[in-house]
Amino acid sequence: MCQRWEREAGMPDIQSMMGNEVEVIANGVSYRGVLMEITDDEISLKSLMQWISLPMSAVNTVRLQGQIRRESEREGILSSDNGPIS
């Protein structure tokens, strides 16, 4: 798998996040909810209004809700790295 799970010093692995509120970044979109299930094919969250299932191939980051974002994640899709906006 080529997903980037945050495993820096003091960061939990994804299995230890089960049952906790997490933020998942998939294809540039942020999803929040309780991490309910992880399989080889998808990740499932329970949000306030509905269940969210995301294909693992689209997931870039999984982190506990409220953890500080990395600088590269703060830039978003409208950063200057993506060229001029027309």
N, C-alpha and C positions, 0 to 999 in steps of 0.2 A: 504494500500500500504506500501511496505517496502523500498521504495527508500529513499535515504538520500539527501534531498534538503538542501542546505546550508542556514541555517537560524540563523547564528550567529549575534551578534550585528552589525548593519549597513548593513547586507546582505539582498538584496531584495528577495521576494518570487518569484516563477516561473512565476506567472501570470504577474507580473510587468516587466518581462524580454521580453515579447512579442514585436517583432519588433526590438529587439536589437541583436547585434552580441554576440553569446554565444559559450561556449565550453561544449560539452556533452561527458561524459565518459560512454561508454557502453561496457560491457564485456572486459574491459581493453584497449579499443581503443578510441582515442580522435577524436571527430568530431567537426568541426567549421563551423558556418554559422549563418544566421539570423533566429531566432526562429519565426516560422510562425504559428504553430498550436500545441495544446496540447489536447489530448483526453485521456480517460481512458486506451486505448489500445496502442497508439503510440504517438511519438513526431516527428514533421516535421521541418526540417531546409532547408533553401535555401542557398546553397553554391555558389561559383563562377561559377562552371561548371554544377551543377545539383541539384536536390532536394534529400534530404536524409530523409528517414523515418525509425525510430528505434522503436522496440517494447518497451513499458514501462517496461516490466519485465526484460529487459537487461540493463536499464539505472541505473547507480550508482550515478552520479553527474551531476548537471547542474549549470553552473556559468557564469557570464558575462565575455566576452572576456577580457583577461588581468588581471583578478583577481589572486592574489597570490595563488599558490597551497599549500595544506597542505603537511607536510613532508611525510606522508604515501603515498600520491599520487606521489611524486617525485621518490620514490623507484622503482616503476614499477614492472613488472612481473619477472625481473631478480634479485630481492632482495634476501638477504641471508635468509629471512624468509621462502622462498619456498624450502629450502634445496639445496644441491649441484647441480651444473650444470654438466651434463655428456656429 
